[in-house]
Amino acid sequence: MLLLHVSDTHLGSSRPLTYSASREQDFYEVFDDVIEIAIRERVDAVLHCGDFFDDPEPSPRTYYHAIRSLRKLSEAGIPLLVVAGQHDRSRRAEVSPLKVLEEAGMVRVMALSKPETRVVRLRSGELGIAAVPYAPPDVVREWVKELRRPEAERRILMAHLLLKELGLPASHTSLPELDAASYSYVALGDYHRRYVTEVGGVPVVYPGSTEALDVTERSDERYAAIVDLSKREVSVSWATLSRFRRIVLIENVSSYTDLVRGVEKLGLPGRGKPPILYVRLGELKDPHGYDLKRMRDWLDGLVRRSAILTYRLTLPEVIEEEGPQEELEREEPPPTLEYVVYEVVRDPEVAELLIRIVRSGDDVEAVRRIVLETVANERLVGKIERLVGQK
């Protein structure tokens, strides 16, 4: 039995950009990459461990791209088995977008609002699945105490959560609490970087997101895990995704010359799509700002030549400025939450923080976790203080 494990596809996103048709398309294209790998490898099923969509109320465009890709998988006879992440659960509508896809015959939802244990029939035989959707940490800890293991020779755990073993301040549970050693394979989502460990010989895997959503998640490679359950000892190999867009970072730039040298080291234009460039400035050598204007003009030229998609320039005052972005072909900008918040605060990182808090709704634990993360980030606290002072 062969499975393909992915997570955090965030279809419909254009992050870290505010609006960009090209960036939104990146998420759809790399998902197509996943589908093609699944068909080429002739897997029995695709495991998707949450945050299939970026917005719990996807646009018609996002549904269109998702269904178009999933239809290829369906025609190949390969089911996509999914658990819900926090981005897949609507707080205003009663129906999750995953249930819409399931009703259309495109996916099979393993767990939406509570843990589920079941045995599914695949081409190569039966697969037992214990599935845990996203929930606040205190809820998950109670769930896993009562989680039933499936009665099947091959059994896996699918979950959208953060392990304590990751060392993050906001974690849900640990491998011993999950009883991970009693499964054949543990498929996880919610952590956007690839992470692999094992317990009692059982592979425990986060494949990472298919696209980086901010500069902290940048990587030169992105992956899907190919899981072989045909033998007693489970093996995991990696399929490299080819259609993602890199996010690259140059730090401590103090002059126009520093910037040019830093970009030259990147080897632009290189393989794949033009990257998104982050430039973090140090103390500028030119007190009159002439170098800064030269930097912007030169970066704008890179965009025009398609050497980069766009850029973000962090000034010494710790205010991030976005480079030019293409306009989506719409008569009016859509009145989304991201648009409104960004227009008010004019800072991508602060806007992202506020959006996370708003989307947490009445989830007190989630808000507490976000606040604790924010307090630990001195740079972000400084931004908020400056913003409050300006307002």
HELIX and SHEET records of a PDB file:
HELIX    1   1 ALA A   21  GLU A   41  1                                  21    
HELIX    2   2 PRO A   60  GLU A   75  1                                  16    
HELIX    3   3 GLN A   86  ASP A   88  5                                   3    
HELIX    4   4 PRO A   97  GLU A  103  1                                   7    
HELIX    5   5 PRO A  137  GLU A  146  1                                  10    
HELIX    6   6 LYS A  164  LEU A  166  5                                   3    
HELIX    7   7 LEU A  175  LEU A  178  1                                   4    
HELIX    8   8 ALA A  180  SER A  182  5                                   3    
HELIX    9   9 VAL A  215  GLU A  217  5                                   3    
HELIX   10  10 TYR A  256  LEU A  266  1                                  11    
HELIX   11  11 TYR A  290  ARG A  304  1                                  15    
HELIX   12  12 LEU A  337  VAL A  345  1                                   9    
HELIX   13  13 PRO A  348  ARG A  359  1                                  12    
HELIX   14  14 VAL A  364  VAL A  375  1                                  12    
HELIX   15  15 GLU A  378  GLN A  390  1                                  13    
SHEET    1   A 6 ARG A 108  ALA A 111  0                                        
SHEET    2   A 6 LEU A  80  VAL A  83  1                                        
SHEET    3   A 6 ALA A  45  HIS A  48  1                                        
SHEET    4   A 6 LEU A   2  VAL A   6  1                                        
SHEET    5   A 6 TYR A 223  ASP A 228 -1                                        
SHEET    6   A 6 SER A 235  THR A 240 -1                                        
SHEET    1   B 6 GLU A 116  LEU A 122  0                                        
SHEET    2   B 6 GLY A 125  VAL A 132 -1                                        
SHEET    3   B 6 ARG A 155  HIS A 160  1                                        
SHEET    4   B 6 TYR A 185  GLY A 189  1                                        
SHEET    5   B 6 VAL A 202  TYR A 206  1                                        
SHEET    6   B 6 TYR A 195  VAL A 199 -1                                        
SHEET    1   C 4 ILE A 247  VAL A 253  0                                        
SHEET    2   C 4 ILE A 276  LEU A 281  1                                        
SHEET    3   C 4 THR A 310  THR A 314  1                                        
SHEET    4   C 4 GLU A 320  GLU A 322 -1                                        
END                                                                             
